[in-house]
Amino acid sequence: MQPNVPTLKEGGIDAEVVGWNSLVAPAGTPKEIIARLNTELRALVASPDVRERIAAEGGDPLPSSPEQYAADIDREEAKWSVLIKKLNLKVE
């Protein structure tokens, strides 16, 4: 941590920042393919070797359905868009 640099909370921003790793597919990918990818990824994440590797890197495996993940993305977008608008951040 840098000296004299406030945390988000100290700076008046009440936010929890979480990093995610995920696999996404292009819009329009057939539902059967999405379902198969989800099934295979859930099996992979359930294996002891993968769970141990994720934990060793400080992660917490949280497999979900495509619908749950879409809801997570929507929730994060809603949360961070408030901050982006408040700070008037722009993409250049």
Backbone as CSV, one residue per row, in Angstrom:
resi,resn,N_x,N_y,N_z,CA_x,CA_y,CA_z,C_x,C_y,C_z
1,MET,0.841,-1.173,0.000,0.000,0.000,0.000,0.892,1.244,0.000
2,GLN,0.499,2.218,-0.778,1.244,3.461,-0.870,0.981,4.328,0.353
3,PRO,2.019,4.965,0.898,1.792,5.877,2.031,0.993,7.097,1.583
4,ASN,0.146,7.569,2.459,-0.630,8.792,2.238,-1.612,8.707,1.074
5,VAL,-1.984,7.493,0.676,-2.998,7.323,-0.355,-4.222,6.736,0.344
6,PRO,-5.320,7.473,0.342,-6.499,6.979,1.070,-7.119,5.756,0.402
7,THR,-7.744,4.935,1.202,-8.518,3.825,0.664,-9.760,4.397,-0.001
8,LEU,-10.491,3.571,-0.729,-11.741,4.040,-1.326,-12.676,4.585,-0.251
9,LYS,-12.821,3.823,0.830,-13.734,4.243,1.895,-13.288,5.575,2.514
10,GLU,-11.986,5.721,2.741,-11.470,6.987,3.284,-11.704,8.142,2.312
11,GLY,-11.764,7.822,1.024,-12.022,8.834,0.003,-13.500,9.109,-0.209
12,GLY,-14.343,8.493,0.626,-15.778,8.741,0.534,-16.515,7.832,-0.427
13,ILE,-15.849,6.763,-0.854,-16.479,5.835,-1.790,-16.716,4.514,-1.066
14,ASP,-17.975,4.183,-0.871,-18.327,2.938,-0.204,-18.487,1.859,-1.254
15,ALA,-17.417,1.088,-1.491,-17.455,0.086,-2.552,-16.635,-1.134,-2.164
16,GLU,-17.088,-2.261,-2.605,-16.339,-3.504,-2.470,-15.854,-3.872,-3.859
17,VAL,-14.563,-4.106,-3.993,-13.984,-4.432,-5.288,-13.616,-5.912,-5.284
18,VAL,-14.143,-6.631,-6.251,-13.910,-8.068,-6.358,-13.423,-8.371,-7.759
19,GLY,-12.384,-9.165,-7.862,-11.895,-9.590,-9.170,-12.528,-10.910,-9.563
20,TRP,-12.879,-11.041,-10.812,-13.513,-12.260,-11.319,-12.694,-12.818,-12.468
21,ASN,-12.727,-14.116,-12.578,-12.246,-14.805,-13.769,-13.433,-15.601,-14.288
22,SER,-13.664,-15.512,-15.554,-14.824,-16.206,-16.100,-14.594,-16.508,-17.578
23,LEU,-15.478,-17.317,-18.097,-15.486,-17.612,-19.518,-16.795,-17.084,-20.074
24,VAL,-16.713,-16.304,-21.125,-17.911,-15.791,-21.771,-17.866,-16.186,-23.244
25,ALA,-19.015,-16.220,-23.849,-19.127,-16.579,-25.266,-19.787,-15.414,-26.000
26,PRO,-19.587,-15.349,-27.290,-20.203,-14.265,-28.066,-21.728,-14.302,-27.982
27,ALA,-22.324,-13.138,-28.061,-23.787,-13.057,-28.115,-24.270,-13.906,-29.278
28,GLY,-25.364,-14.599,-29.058,-25.936,-15.424,-30.106,-25.424,-16.852,-30.126
29,THR,-24.498,-17.187,-29.221,-24.024,-18.576,-29.146,-25.212,-19.456,-28.786
30,PRO,-25.413,-20.547,-29.489,-26.562,-21.411,-29.195,-26.594,-21.866,-27.727
31,LYS,-27.801,-21.914,-27.169,-27.971,-22.276,-25.766,-27.405,-23.659,-25.454
32,GLU,-27.462,-24.568,-26.422,-26.929,-25.915,-26.194,-25.421,-25.863,-25.951
33,ILE,-24.738,-25.006,-26.671,-23.288,-24.868,-26.498,-22.985,-24.223,-25.157
34,ILE,-23.745,-23.196,-24.808,-23.571,-22.546,-23.499,-23.782,-23.559,-22.386
35,ALA,-24.821,-24.366,-22.495,-25.114,-25.373,-21.467,-23.969,-26.382,-21.362
36,ARG,-23.453,-26.821,-22.490,-22.348,-27.790,-22.470,-21.096,-27.187,-21.857
37,LEU,-20.762,-25.963,-22.231,-19.605,-25.292,-21.635,-19.774,-25.161,-20.120
38,ASN,-20.974,-24.788,-19.691,-21.231,-24.629,-18.264,-21.083,-25.957,-17.535
39,THR,-21.600,-27.015,-18.106,-21.487,-28.340,-17.492,-20.019,-28.756,-17.354
40,GLU,-19.256,-28.570,-18.411,-17.841,-28.959,-18.388,-17.031,-28.097,-17.421
41,LEU,-17.313,-26.807,-17.402,-16.579,-25.914,-16.485,-16.919,-26.211,-15.023
42,ARG,-18.179,-26.512,-14.740,-18.568,-26.873,-13.370,-17.851,-28.148,-12.932
43,ALA,-17.738,-29.123,-13.831,-17.024,-30.358,-13.507,-15.546,-30.068,-13.253
44,LEU,-14.973,-29.213,-14.060,-13.567,-28.850,-13.889,-13.339,-28.167,-12.542
45,VAL,-14.176,-27.206,-12.223,-14.031,-26.463,-10.966,-14.302,-27.355,-9.755
46,ALA,-15.055,-28.420,-9.937,-15.345,-29.340,-8.840,-14.174,-30.275,-8.547
47,SER,-13.222,-30.374,-9.454,-12.101,-31.290,-9.244,-11.177,-30.746,-8.156
48,PRO,-10.679,-31.637,-7.293,-9.811,-31.208,-6.184,-8.571,-30.446,-6.653
49,ASP,-7.954,-30.878,-7.746,-6.749,-30.197,-8.232,-7.019,-28.742,-8.592
50,VAL,-8.112,-28.510,-9.290,-8.444,-27.147,-9.710,-8.845,-26.305,-8.501
51,ARG,-9.645,-26.868,-7.608,-10.049,-26.123,-6.406,-8.826,-25.718,-5.579
52,GLU,-7.872,-26.652,-5.437,-6.647,-26.352,-4.686,-5.836,-25.262,-5.372
53,ARG,-5.745,-25.313,-6.683,-4.983,-24.311,-7.433,-5.618,-22.927,-7.288
54,ILE,-6.927,-22.885,-7.397,-7.631,-21.605,-7.244,-7.421,-21.060,-5.840
55,ALA,-7.553,-21.920,-4.826,-7.360,-21.494,-3.435,-5.921,-21.036,-3.190
56,ALA,-4.950,-21.727,-3.778,-3.541,-21.360,-3.612,-3.251,-19.978,-4.172
57,GLU,-4.034,-19.559,-5.150,-3.860,-18.234,-5.752,-4.759,-17.187,-5.103
58,GLY,-5.383,-17.583,-3.975,-6.205,-16.627,-3.225,-7.630,-16.523,-3.696
59,GLY,-8.060,-17.433,-4.547,-9.410,-17.371,-5.083,-10.385,-18.259,-4.342
60,ASP,-11.624,-18.081,-4.691,-12.717,-18.864,-4.124,-13.596,-19.297,-5.295
61,PRO,-13.539,-20.574,-5.685,-14.328,-20.991,-6.839,-15.822,-20.901,-6.562
62,LEU,-16.518,-20.183,-7.413,-17.959,-19.990,-7.265,-18.653,-20.287,-8.588
63,PRO,-18.776,-21.557,-8.934,-19.459,-21.868,-10.192,-20.920,-21.444,-10.134
64,SER,-21.434,-21.034,-11.270,-22.828,-20.596,-11.324,-23.411,-20.948,-12.682
65,SER,-24.664,-20.659,-12.840,-25.324,-20.873,-14.129,-25.103,-19.643,-15.010
66,PRO,-25.301,-19.784,-16.304,-25.207,-18.606,-17.170,-26.171,-17.490,-16.739
67,GLU,-27.357,-17.883,-16.276,-28.344,-16.877,-15.842,-27.875,-16.161,-14.573
68,GLN,-27.300,-16.913,-13.647,-26.789,-16.292,-12.417,-25.646,-15.332,-12.737
69,TYR,-24.769,-15.757,-13.642,-23.634,-14.908,-13.982,-24.089,-13.638,-14.704
70,ALA,-25.077,-13.768,-15.575,-25.620,-12.574,-16.246,-26.196,-11.607,-15.214
71,ALA,-26.863,-12.133,-14.188,-27.410,-11.279,-13.125,-26.282,-10.620,-12.340
72,ASP,-25.191,-11.349,-12.093,-24.028,-10.766,-11.405,-23.446,-9.606,-12.213
73,ILE,-23.311,-9.806,-13.508,-22.781,-8.757,-14.377,-23.697,-7.532,-14.346
74,ASP,-25.004,-7.746,-14.450,-25.955,-6.634,-14.402,-25.849,-5.875,-13.085
75,ARG,-25.726,-6.609,-11.975,-25.624,-5.981,-10.653,-24.337,-5.152,-10.538
76,GLU,-23.225,-5.698,-11.017,-21.955,-4.968,-10.978,-22.008,-3.726,-11.866
77,GLU,-22.608,-3.868,-13.041,-22.724,-2.719,-13.942,-23.546,-1.606,-13.302
78,ALA,-24.635,-1.980,-12.662,-25.470,-0.972,-11.997,-24.702,-0.291,-10.869
79,LYS,-23.971,-1.085,-10.096,-23.215,-0.533,-8.960,-22.129,0.428,-9.432
80,TRP,-21.313,-0.010,-10.393,-20.186,0.808,-10.815,-20.591,1.974,-11.704
81,SER,-21.704,1.874,-12.400,-22.127,2.994,-13.247,-22.452,4.223,-12.407
82,VAL,-22.936,4.013,-11.196,-23.211,5.141,-10.294,-21.910,5.884,-9.994
83,LEU,-20.869,5.143,-9.664,-19.572,5.755,-9.354,-18.980,6.425,-10.589
84,ILE,-19.069,5.773,-11.729,-18.529,6.337,-12.963,-19.210,7.663,-13.293
85,LYS,-20.529,7.716,-13.137,-21.260,8.961,-13.388,-20.916,10.021,-12.347
86,LYS,-20.806,9.599,-11.084,-20.501,10.547,-9.999,-19.147,11.200,-10.228
87,LEU,-18.167,10.414,-10.701,-16.830,10.937,-10.933,-16.651,11.496,-12.331
88,ASN,-17.694,11.408,-13.153,-17.663,11.890,-14.525,-16.485,11.291,-15.317
89,LEU,-16.316,9.975,-15.167,-15.240,9.276,-15.872,-15.641,9.055,-17.323
90,LYS,-14.671,9.171,-18.217,-14.909,9.005,-19.653,-13.876,8.056,-20.228
91,VAL,-14.266,7.305,-21.244,-13.348,6.449,-21.972,-12.703,7.290,-23.055
92,GLU,-11.386,7.177,-23.160,-10.667,7.950,-24.200,-10.021,7.010,-25.168
